[in-house]
C-alpha cells in the first residue's frame, strides 16, 4: 500500500527558505571562484595601481586587484544591455522585430565581444612576465569565468533572492569596506587626520539619510478606478519615484566607462602613437576630461532609466483598457503626455541628484590624486542602498501576497 505524501503548505517561510538557500549556495560558489587564481606557470601577476578602476570593477562584480577566475565580473553583460537597447531603437536595423531566440543569439555575440575587450584590457593592466600564448590562455579563462558569473546571476534571479544584481551588491560591500579601511588608515597618518575622518563619517551619514529619503520619496498621481468603491478611490494612485533611475544608472555608467577605457588601452598598446596614449590617459576617471565624460554619460543614463522604469505609454494604455482615468485628463494620448511630463521632470531631478553625488567627487580625485580611493565610494554606496531597497521590496511584495492568501481558498 502506497502512502500518500502530505502536500507541502504554501506559506511565506516555505516560499523564502529555498530562495535564501539558493542565494547562499550561489554566493558561496562565487566566493570560491573569486578566490581561484589563474595559473601563470609560477609567475606572479602584479596589478598596476588604478584605484578608480578597481572600485568600478567591484561595482560590476569583478576584481582587478588580483587575477582570478572571476575577475571579469558582470561588466560586459551590463554594457551589452545598454548597447542593445540603443541598437533596438535604431529602426533601420530591424532588431526590434527579431524573435527572442534570434535576439538572444545576437546579444550573446555582443557579450562575447565585450568580454574579449575587457579581458584583454585586464591582462594589459597587470605586469606579468609570460609569453603571448599564456596571455591568450588567461584571456580565454577570464571570458569563461565571466560567462559563468552571468549564469550565476541568472540562476539567482530565477531561484534566489535579490535578482541578478545581488552578486554586485556582495562584491561592492566587500570592496567599499576594504577601501574605507585603507582610507581611514591613510588619514590617521596625516595632520588633522581625525578631523578629516570625522568629516568623512559625517558625509557618509548624510549620504545614508539622503539615499533613504530619495529612494522612498514619490509623487502620487490620483487615479479614479471605476470598479472600486468611491471610499477606496482616494487610495488609488500612480507612484513616480523622485529618484526613478536609482543606482542602476551608476552601475551601467561604470560598466560602459570600463569598456571604453579598456578599448582605448588596447588601441594605445598596439598602436603606440603619442596622441593615442595621451587620449587614453585623458579619458580616465581621475582626469578632468574623463570625469566630465563620465558625468555626461551618468546624467544621460539616469534619465533613460527614469523612462524605462516608468513607461508612460504602457500605463496610459492600461488605464484606457480598464476604463480607469486621471481626473480632468482625457484617456489615451492626453494621459500619455500628462504622465510623460511628470516622468521627465522627476527623471531630470533624480539625474541631477545622482550626478552631484556620484559624479561630483571625481573632480576632487582629479585635483587631489591621493584621494582617488575615496571619490567612487559615494556612487557605490548609492548603488548598495538601491539594491538593498530592491531586495526589501521583493520581500515586502511576497509578504503582501501571502497575507491575502488566508482569505483566498
Buried (B, 14 or more C-beta within 10 A) or exposed (E): EEEEEEEEEEEBEEEBEEBEEBBEBBBEBBEEBBEEEBEBEEEEBEBEEBBBBBBBBBBBBBBBBEBBBBBBBBBBBBBBBBBBEEBBEEEEEEBEEBEEEEBEEBBBEBBBBBBBBBBBBBBBBBEBEBEEEBBEBBBEBBBBBBBBBBEBBEBBBEBBBBBBBBBBBBBBBBBBEBBBEEBBEBBEEEEEBEEBBEEBEEBBEEBEEBBEEBBEBBBEBEBBBEEEEEEEBEEBBBEBBBBBBBBBBBBBBBBBBBBBBBBBBBBBBEEEEEEBBEBBBBBBBBBEEBBBBBBEBBBBBBBBBBBBBBBBEEBBBEBBEEEBBBEEBEBEEBBBEBBBEBBBBBBBBBBEBBBEBBBBBBBBBBEEBEBBBBBBBBBBBBBBBBBBBBBEEBBEEBEEEBEEEEEEE
